[in-house]
């Protein structure tokens, strides 16, 4: 019998919370729109946080250092330097590839051979203008700075230059851009989250005021504070959940809409595979944050009301 009464009370609590949520449609719509925008921005910020890590890892996985040698350095000496670099540290160096002048020219023609201007320029030069090089791939991108310093320290008399500065600039530029986008999203999301809490607070307070006589009667008949609190808490959870679902829908649309932009940054990138696990994590976080915001707002409102 007691269990049946508890079930009836619980069902009544959820029903009253749902009725309060649907009662004033315009007020509900305004609250949900603001909370959805806040949660959307928070989701974008979190998603960009994941994106920063993935894109940097992808760029770093394709980066390397090319050591360009003076034209007077014989091939035997370059191959000797290659062995010395390979023996530097197995944990640091992944591979070292020798690119001869002829191979460098063949690779260049494959990439740029269709350009009429380049063909004319090569005909005017009359000889191969490209130097031999060693392409060094490290296990960790952080090692390239020490490898570059080592190259100039040990082989300064033999090398013309390295590609370290150019490649480092690419990583830093992508990293700084995405960090800026993520931080902007966090700031905007935080601002709208505060606004959403304030709006939800006022919405719940208005709902409480409309039902003030009911609460007074419930108090007079001995209803506990917990029983009085439950319907507004359910209402707050519904605000948060509905807002989170809408925010997630627009977030997913945005992610797939920016697929071409992602592919420009990362060759052969596919949003469905690249973001598969991350988007699920972001959706879960947004849903949890949404429900938590609604619940916290309702709790603060009803707690203040009952303290009067």
Backbone torsions as a table, in degrees:
resi	resn	phi	psi	omega
1	UNK	NA	-45.9	178.7
2	UNK	-62.0	-40.9	179.8
3	UNK	-63.7	-38.7	178.7
4	UNK	-64.5	-42.0	178.9
5	UNK	-63.4	-41.0	178.7
6	UNK	-63.0	-40.8	179.5
7	UNK	-64.9	-41.5	179.1
8	UNK	-63.8	-44.5	179.3
9	UNK	-62.3	-42.1	-179.7
10	UNK	-64.3	-42.1	178.3
11	UNK	-64.2	-38.6	179.5
12	UNK	-66.1	-39.7	178.8
13	UNK	-60.5	-48.0	-179.4
14	UNK	-66.2	-37.6	179.0
15	UNK	-65.1	-44.0	179.6
16	UNK	-65.5	-40.2	177.6
17	UNK	-62.1	-42.4	179.0
18	UNK	-67.0	-38.8	178.2
19	UNK	-64.0	-41.2	177.1
20	UNK	-62.7	-36.0	-179.5
21	UNK	-66.1	-40.3	-176.0
22	UNK	-90.1	-12.5	-169.9
23	UNK	-61.6	-55.6	-179.4
24	UNK	-102.1	93.1	-171.2
25	UNK	-63.2	-41.2	-177.4
26	UNK	-67.8	-40.8	178.2
27	UNK	-66.0	-41.4	176.5
28	UNK	-62.0	-43.1	-179.8
29	UNK	-62.1	-44.3	-179.7
30	UNK	-62.4	-43.2	-179.9
31	UNK	-64.2	-46.0	-178.2
32	UNK	-65.5	-38.6	179.7
33	UNK	-62.1	-46.9	-178.8
34	UNK	-66.5	-43.7	178.2
35	UNK	-65.4	-37.0	178.7
36	UNK	-62.9	-43.0	178.8
37	UNK	-63.0	-42.4	178.7
38	UNK	-62.2	-46.8	-178.5
39	UNK	-69.0	-33.0	175.6
40	UNK	-61.4	-46.7	180.0
41	UNK	-66.6	-38.8	176.1
42	UNK	-63.0	-42.4	178.1
43	UNK	-62.9	-41.7	177.3
44	UNK	-60.8	-43.6	-179.3
45	UNK	-62.4	-44.8	179.4
46	UNK	-65.2	-42.3	-179.5
47	UNK	-62.2	-41.3	177.8
48	UNK	-65.5	-31.1	175.7
49	UNK	-60.6	-44.6	175.2
50	UNK	-64.9	-40.9	-178.2
51	UNK	-61.4	-39.7	178.2
52	UNK	-56.0	-48.6	-177.8
53	UNK	-63.6	-44.7	-177.6
54	UNK	-66.8	-45.3	-176.5
55	UNK	-68.0	-41.4	177.2
56	UNK	-62.2	-42.6	178.2
57	UNK	-62.0	-40.2	-178.9
58	UNK	-66.9	-44.4	179.5
59	UNK	-64.2	-43.1	-178.5
60	UNK	-65.9	-32.3	-178.8
61	UNK	-68.5	-21.8	-179.4
62	UNK	-103.3	0.4	-175.8
63	UNK	-89.4	155.9	178.7
64	UNK	-157.0	177.9	174.2
65	UNK	-117.0	128.4	173.7
66	UNK	-104.9	123.5	175.5
67	UNK	-97.9	116.0	-178.0
68	UNK	-97.0	126.8	-173.4
69	UNK	-99.1	151.7	176.2
70	UNK	-61.4	148.6	-176.2
71	UNK	-64.7	-20.7	-177.9
72	UNK	-85.3	-9.4	-178.4
73	UNK	-77.5	121.9	-179.1
74	UNK	-69.1	157.6	-178.4
75	UNK	-61.2	-35.6	-179.4
76	UNK	-61.0	-38.6	-179.6
77	UNK	-69.1	-39.3	178.9
78	UNK	-64.1	-41.6	178.8
79	UNK	-66.5	-32.3	176.1
80	UNK	-66.1	-43.6	177.3
81	UNK	-63.5	-37.3	178.1
82	UNK	-57.9	-45.8	179.9
83	UNK	-64.5	-38.9	179.9
84	UNK	-64.5	-40.5	179.7
85	UNK	-69.6	-39.4	178.3
86	UNK	-62.3	-32.3	-179.7
87	UNK	-87.1	-0.1	-177.8
88	UNK	-61.4	-50.5	179.2
89	UNK	-168.7	120.0	-179.6
90	UNK	-65.2	-35.4	179.5
91	UNK	-70.3	-24.7	-175.1
92	UNK	-94.7	-46.3	-175.0
93	UNK	-95.0	124.1	177.4
94	UNK	-88.0	-45.7	179.0
95	UNK	-160.3	155.0	174.7
96	UNK	-133.8	121.5	-176.7
97	UNK	-117.0	131.9	178.3
98	UNK	-89.8	128.1	176.6
99	UNK	-116.8	110.8	-179.9
100	UNK	-72.7	169.3	179.1
101	UNK	-62.7	-40.8	179.2
102	UNK	-65.1	-42.4	179.3
103	UNK	-65.4	-38.7	178.2
104	UNK	-61.6	-39.9	178.8
105	UNK	-68.1	-41.3	178.2
106	UNK	-61.5	-44.5	178.7
107	UNK	-63.1	-39.1	-179.6
108	UNK	-65.5	-41.8	-179.7
109	UNK	-67.6	-33.3	176.7
110	UNK	-63.8	-39.5	-178.2
111	UNK	-78.7	-40.8	-170.7
112	UNK	-121.5	10.4	-172.9
113	UNK	-63.1	-21.1	-178.5
114	UNK	-80.1	-8.4	-178.1
115	UNK	-80.6	120.8	-179.8
116	UNK	-65.4	-39.3	-178.8
117	UNK	-63.4	-40.3	-179.7
118	UNK	-67.4	-39.8	177.4
119	UNK	-61.2	-42.9	178.8
120	UNK	-64.5	-39.2	179.8
121	UNK	-65.3	-42.4	179.1
122	UNK	-65.1	-37.9	178.0
123	UNK	-64.4	-37.5	179.5
124	UNK	-68.4	-39.3	179.4
125	UNK	-67.7	-43.8	175.5
126	UNK	83.5	-8.2	178.6
127	UNK	-144.9	168.9	-179.0
128	UNK	-71.0	115.9	-177.7
129	UNK	-91.1	-0.4	-174.4
130	UNK	-93.5	136.9	179.5
131	UNK	-84.0	161.2	171.1
132	UNK	-72.7	157.8	-176.8
133	UNK	-152.3	164.0	170.2
134	UNK	-117.1	127.1	178.1
135	UNK	-100.2	115.5	-175.2
136	UNK	-106.2	126.7	176.5
137	UNK	-115.0	125.8	-179.8
138	UNK	-101.1	159.7	176.4
139	UNK	-71.4	-33.9	-176.9
140	UNK	-127.3	131.4	-178.8
141	UNK	-61.2	-25.9	-179.8
142	UNK	-67.0	-16.6	-177.4
143	UNK	-81.9	-14.3	-174.4
144	UNK	-64.1	-33.0	-179.4
145	UNK	-64.3	-44.1	178.9
146	UNK	-70.0	-34.4	177.4
147	UNK	-64.9	-42.7	179.4
148	UNK	-63.3	-43.0	178.7
149	UNK	-63.8	-40.5	178.2
150	UNK	-62.3	-42.0	-179.2
151	UNK	-60.8	-45.8	-179.1
152	UNK	-72.2	-30.3	179.9
153	UNK	-71.7	-41.4	-174.2
154	UNK	-91.9	-31.9	-170.9
155	UNK	-127.4	30.2	-177.0
156	UNK	-59.5	-32.9	-178.3
157	UNK	-73.1	-14.3	-174.8
158	UNK	-107.2	-26.5	-173.4
159	UNK	-99.1	147.3	175.9
160	UNK	-84.5	-45.8	-177.5
161	UNK	-170.8	173.8	173.0
162	UNK	-129.8	165.8	-178.8
163	UNK	-94.8	13.0	-174.3
164	UNK	-59.7	-48.9	-175.1
165	UNK	-60.9	-42.2	-179.0
166	UNK	-65.2	-46.5	-178.4
167	UNK	-67.4	-38.2	178.5
168	UNK	-64.1	-37.1	179.1
169	UNK	-63.7	-37.3	179.3
170	UNK	-63.4	-47.4	180.0
171	UNK	-62.0	-46.7	-178.4
172	UNK	-62.9	-38.8	-179.1
173	UNK	-65.8	-46.5	178.6
174	UNK	-63.8	-43.2	-178.4
175	UNK	-61.8	-47.9	-178.4
176	UNK	-64.5	-38.9	179.8
177	UNK	-63.2	-47.8	-177.6
178	UNK	-69.9	-35.3	176.0
179	UNK	-62.9	-41.9	178.5
180	UNK	-61.8	-44.9	179.8
181	UNK	-63.1	-42.2	-179.1
182	UNK	-65.4	-45.4	-178.8
183	UNK	-65.2	-37.5	176.9
184	UNK	-62.8	-43.0	177.9
185	UNK	-63.2	-39.2	178.9
186	UNK	-64.5	-43.5	179.7
187	UNK	-63.6	-49.1	179.3
188	UNK	-63.3	-41.4	178.3
189	UNK	-62.6	-40.6	178.2
190	UNK	-63.4	-43.1	179.4
191	UNK	-61.7	-47.5	-179.1
192	UNK	-70.3	-28.5	176.6
193	UNK	-64.7	-41.9	177.2
194	UNK	-63.3	-44.5	178.1
195	UNK	-61.2	-40.9	-179.4
196	UNK	-62.8	-41.8	178.8
197	UNK	-62.7	-44.4	-179.4
198	UNK	-63.1	-43.5	179.9
199	UNK	-64.8	-43.5	179.5
200	UNK	-64.1	-39.8	176.6
201	UNK	-56.8	-49.6	-178.9
202	UNK	-65.3	-37.0	178.6
203	UNK	-63.0	-46.8	179.6
204	UNK	-64.7	-39.9	179.8
205	UNK	-63.5	-39.1	176.8
206	UNK	-64.3	-39.6	178.4
207	UNK	-64.8	-40.8	178.3
208	UNK	-64.0	-41.4	-179.8
209	UNK	-63.4	-38.8	-179.9
210	UNK	-65.6	-26.0	-177.2
211	UNK	-109.6	21.4	-175.4
212	UNK	-60.2	-38.0	-179.3
213	UNK	-66.2	-37.5	177.9
214	UNK	-63.2	-41.5	179.8
215	UNK	-65.2	-39.0	179.0
216	UNK	-63.8	-41.4	178.5
217	UNK	-64.9	-41.5	179.4
218	UNK	-62.4	-37.9	177.0
219	UNK	-65.4	-42.7	-178.2
220	UNK	-63.2	-34.1	-178.9
221	UNK	-88.2	4.4	173.3
222	UNK	92.9	17.2	178.4
223	UNK	-66.5	140.5	-179.9
224	UNK	-74.6	157.9	177.1
225	UNK	-60.4	-35.0	179.3
226	UNK	-61.7	-42.8	-179.7
227	UNK	-65.9	-36.4	178.3
228	UNK	-69.8	-34.9	-177.1
229	UNK	-72.4	-31.0	-168.7
230	UNK	-58.5	-48.7	-179.5
231	UNK	-58.3	-45.3	176.2
232	UNK	-62.6	-34.9	178.0
233	UNK	-65.9	-41.4	176.0
234	UNK	-61.8	-41.6	178.5
235	UNK	-60.5	-44.1	178.8
236	UNK	-63.0	-41.2	177.9
237	UNK	-62.0	-40.0	178.5
238	UNK	-64.5	-40.5	175.6
239	UNK	-58.7	-48.9	-177.7
240	UNK	-64.2	-43.4	-177.3
241	UNK	-68.0	-45.6	179.5
242	UNK	-61.5	-41.8	179.8
243	UNK	-65.5	-41.6	-179.6
244	UNK	-64.1	-41.4	179.4
245	UNK	-62.1	-45.0	178.9
246	UNK	-64.6	-43.9	178.1
247	UNK	-59.9	-41.0	179.5
248	UNK	-64.9	-40.6	179.4
249	UNK	-59.2	-47.7	179.7
250	UNK	-69.3	-31.4	177.2
251	UNK	-63.8	-47.1	-180.0
252	UNK	-63.3	-41.1	177.3
253	UNK	-60.2	-43.1	-179.9
254	UNK	-62.9	-43.0	-178.8
255	UNK	-59.5	-47.0	-178.4
256	UNK	-74.8	-27.4	176.9
257	UNK	-67.6	-29.1	-179.5
258	UNK	-92.2	12.4	177.8
259	UNK	-54.7	-45.5	178.7
260	UNK	-61.0	-37.2	178.9
261	UNK	-64.2	-42.0	179.4
262	UNK	-63.6	-39.9	-179.0
263	UNK	-67.3	-26.7	175.8
264	UNK	-70.7	-34.9	179.3
265	UNK	-75.9	-40.3	-176.9
266	UNK	-124.2	117.1	179.3
267	UNK	-62.7	137.8	177.7
268	UNK	62.6	22.6	178.5
269	UNK	-76.0	139.5	177.2
270	UNK	-124.2	118.7	-174.2
271	UNK	-58.3	-37.4	-175.8
272	UNK	-66.5	-36.0	179.3
273	UNK	-90.8	-36.0	-175.9
274	UNK	-68.3	-37.2	-176.6
275	UNK	-108.1	7.0	-173.6
276	UNK	-50.0	-58.7	-177.4
277	UNK	-70.9	-39.2	-176.3
278	UNK	-64.6	-42.4	-176.9
279	UNK	-64.3	-34.2	177.2
280	UNK	-66.4	-40.3	178.0
281	UNK	-65.2	-42.1	-179.9
282	UNK	-64.4	-42.7	178.5
283	UNK	-58.7	-44.7	179.4
284	UNK	-62.2	-43.1	-179.7
285	UNK	-63.8	-44.9	-179.1
286	UNK	-62.5	-42.4	178.7
287	UNK	-62.5	-43.2	179.7
288	UNK	-65.2	-44.4	179.8
289	UNK	-63.3	-42.1	-179.5
290	UNK	-61.6	-49.8	179.4
291	UNK	-63.5	-39.5	-179.9
292	UNK	-65.0	-41.8	177.7
293	UNK	-60.9	-47.4	179.7
294	UNK	-62.5	-42.8	-179.1
295	UNK	-66.7	-44.2	-179.9
296	UNK	-63.9	-42.8	179.6
297	UNK	-61.2	-45.4	-179.6
298	UNK	-64.7	-40.6	-178.7
299	UNK	-63.9	-44.0	179.6
300	UNK	-62.2	-43.6	-177.7
301	UNK	-64.7	-49.4	-177.0
302	UNK	-70.3	-33.9	178.2
303	UNK	-63.7	-43.5	178.5
304	UNK	-65.9	-37.8	-178.5
305	UNK	-65.5	-43.7	-177.0
306	UNK	-72.6	-19.9	178.8
307	UNK	-76.4	-16.4	-177.7
308	UNK	-68.3	NA	NA
